[in-house]
Amino acid sequence: MKPAPFTYHRPETRGEVDALLAELGSEAKILAGGQSLIPILNMRLSSPAHLIDLNHLHDETAGPALDDGHVTVGPLVRQSSVERSELVTERVPLLAETMDFVAHPAIRNRGTVVGSIAHADPAAELPAVLAVLRGEVVARSATGRRTIPAGECFRGPLENSLEDTEWLEEVRWPVAAADQGFAFEEFARRSGDYALCGVAARAERAGDTTTVALGYLGMGDVPVCTELPPLGASAFETDEVEDAVARVVEGQLDPVDDIHATVAFRTHLARRLGATAVRRAAAKADTAGQDS
Ligand SMILES: Cc1cc2nc3c(=O)[nH]c(=O)nc-3n(C[C@H](O)[C@H](O)[C@H](O)COP(=O)(O)OP(=O)(O)OC[C@H]3O[C@@H](n4cnc5c(N)ncnc54)[C@H](O)[C@@H]3O)c2cc1C
């Protein structure tokens, strides 16, 4: 199918994007990599009257940059550029570990990191990783900028918290601390497919205990972030980790049945993947703590 007719806009500066959105508001959609938006338009699930194409903005960075304790990613940074970035590998290892799970190489060559966050797909990897890392986004409009914590970015399936006149100019990923460890796990039927369930883990050592935060994808309308009770060293020699994850899965996740998986299967995956991610992240936090 072909999209419904629309007016195409090709701004060359961020200010021109602000002005177009101030004038057009909810009539307009931003086009970045097009890997999600174009199929949606082709299937006529959305029919915006105007498309604002970011791809001709001048002076945009092509790769991630370091800024005040964060690795920042601008609106035209492709997912493949983040995947290959040494800066990301060194400073945001969880993001580096996750990139390989996002779609296929051809899609990552065109798709943007900012677009994936703006798209707010509850089955996407990057929103869950941003949430568990307590990252943030910078939204802008003709009237100014505001920083939104990751926990307030996602309102529902494919629904972000931007106003109609706002767009995202940056996603900010916190640089990992020396005593932290991370892990990402997911299960998809085929490599590159959206996962049936996935989970990102962030672990921190404090004395004899380890605190672990989990960010689940595909298990609710938005990424679900939660923190396990502090785990002592003995937890890793028994089933205490599995029990703690099971309590989170039963109490806080809300998976649905669909043609790909039943609630029972998704719940099983959430328990198994969650426990594996906790153990891997905690082991890395242990090693990191010894090295620092
Ligand atoms: C076959 C296939 C498999 C895929 N598998 C996965 C997968 O496993 N995991 C995964 O996470 N993704 C997957 N994707 C999606 C892919 O990662 C997309 O690239 C990504 O979700 C959107 O990025 P984009 O730059 O292409 O955005 P676009 O498609 O251009 O835009 C997506 C949405 O975000 C909005 N938007 C984009 N940029 C901005 C901005 N700067 N400010 C405000 N709004 C903005 C657009 O208006 C639109 O609503 C898959 C896609 C395909 C086609």
The ligand as a Tripos MOL2 file, in Angstrom:
@<TRIPOS>MOLECULE
LIG
   53    58     1     0     0
SMALL
NO_CHARGES

@<TRIPOS>ATOM
      1 C1         11.6230   -5.4100   10.1790 C.3       1 LIG1
      2 C2         11.8660   -4.4800   11.3580 C.ar      1 LIG1
      3 C3         12.3000   -5.0330   12.5400 C.ar      1 LIG1
      4 C4         12.5170   -4.1980   13.6430 C.ar      1 LIG1
      5 N1         12.9420   -4.7710   14.8110 N.ar      1 LIG1
      6 C5         13.1490   -3.9870   15.8780 C.ar      1 LIG1
      7 C6         13.5900   -4.5460   17.1040 C.ar      1 LIG1
      8 O1         13.8130   -5.7600   17.2470 O.2       1 LIG1
      9 N2         13.7640   -3.7030   18.1550 N.ar      1 LIG1
     10 C7         13.5430   -2.3490   18.0400 C.ar      1 LIG1
     11 O2         13.7030   -1.6270   19.0230 O.2       1 LIG1
     12 N3         13.1540   -1.7980   16.8890 N.ar      1 LIG1
     13 C8         12.9560   -2.5710   15.8100 C.ar      1 LIG1
     14 N4         12.5550   -1.9920   14.6340 N.ar      1 LIG1
     15 C9         12.3280   -0.5150   14.6180 C.3       1 LIG1
     16 C10        13.6160    0.2490   14.2920 C.3       1 LIG1
     17 O3         14.5520    0.1310   15.3640 O.3       1 LIG1
     18 C11        13.3140    1.7600   14.0690 C.3       1 LIG1
     19 O4         14.4040    2.2900   13.4110 O.3       1 LIG1
     20 C12        13.0920    2.6220   15.2740 C.3       1 LIG1
     21 O5         12.0930    2.1310   16.0900 O.3       1 LIG1
     22 C13        12.6310    4.0440   14.8670 C.3       1 LIG1
     23 O6         13.7050    4.7890   14.4590 O.3       1 LIG1
     24 P1         13.6310    5.6550   13.1090 P.3       1 LIG1
     25 O7         14.7860    6.5830   13.1350 O.co2     1 LIG1
     26 O8         13.5100    4.7480   11.9430 O.co2     1 LIG1
     27 O9         12.2860    6.5080   13.3400 O.3       1 LIG1
     28 P2         11.0890    6.8250   12.3530 P.3       1 LIG1
     29 O10        10.5230    5.5720   11.7970 O.co2     1 LIG1
     30 O11        11.4730    7.8900   11.3970 O.co2     1 LIG1
     31 O12        10.0740    7.4550   13.4170 O.3       1 LIG1
     32 C14         9.4660    6.6460   14.4030 C.3       1 LIG1
     33 C15         8.5680    7.5380   15.2750 C.3       1 LIG1
     34 O13         9.3700    8.4100   16.0750 O.3       1 LIG1
     35 C16         9.0820    9.7770   15.7670 C.3       1 LIG1
     36 N5         10.3580   10.4830   15.7810 N.ar      1 LIG1
     37 C17        11.5190   10.1120   15.1760 C.ar      1 LIG1
     38 N6         12.4930   10.9630   15.5040 N.ar      1 LIG1
     39 C18        11.9410   11.8860   16.3090 C.ar      1 LIG1
     40 C19        12.4710   13.0300   16.9950 C.ar      1 LIG1
     41 N7         13.7600   13.3870   16.8850 N.pl3     1 LIG1
     42 N8         11.6340   13.7500   17.7660 N.ar      1 LIG1
     43 C20        10.3320   13.3940   17.9070 C.ar      1 LIG1
     44 N9          9.7790   12.3180   17.2870 N.ar      1 LIG1
     45 C21        10.5940   11.5910   16.5000 C.ar      1 LIG1
     46 C22         8.4030    9.7760   14.4080 C.3       1 LIG1
     47 O14         7.5420   10.8790   14.2360 O.3       1 LIG1
     48 C23         7.6320    8.4540   14.4690 C.3       1 LIG1
     49 O15         6.4460    8.6280   15.2030 O.3       1 LIG1
     50 C24        12.3240   -2.7860   13.5300 C.ar      1 LIG1
     51 C25        11.9180   -2.2350   12.3080 C.ar      1 LIG1
     52 C26        11.6790   -3.0670   11.2340 C.ar      1 LIG1
     53 C27        11.2280   -2.4470    9.9470 C.3       1 LIG1
@<TRIPOS>BOND
     1     1     2 1
     2     2     3 ar
     3     2    52 ar
     4     3     4 ar
     5     4     5 ar
     6     4    50 ar
     7     5     6 ar
     8     6     7 ar
     9     6    13 1
    10     7     8 2
    11     7     9 ar
    12     9    10 ar
    13    10    11 2
    14    10    12 ar
    15    12    13 ar
    16    13    14 ar
    17    14    15 1
    18    14    50 ar
    19    15    16 1
    20    16    17 1
    21    16    18 1
    22    18    19 1
    23    18    20 1
    24    20    21 1
    25    20    22 1
    26    22    23 1
    27    23    24 1
    28    24    25 2
    29    24    26 1
    30    24    27 1
    31    27    28 1
    32    28    29 2
    33    28    30 1
    34    28    31 1
    35    31    32 1
    36    32    33 1
    37    33    34 1
    38    33    48 1
    39    34    35 1
    40    35    36 1
    41    35    46 1
    42    36    37 ar
    43    36    45 ar
    44    37    38 ar
    45    38    39 ar
    46    39    40 ar
    47    39    45 ar
    48    40    41 1
    49    40    42 ar
    50    42    43 ar
    51    43    44 ar
    52    44    45 ar
    53    46    47 1
    54    46    48 1
    55    48    49 1
    56    50    51 ar
    57    51    52 ar
    58    52    53 1
@<TRIPOS>SUBSTRUCTURE
     1 LIG1         1 GROUP 0 **** ****
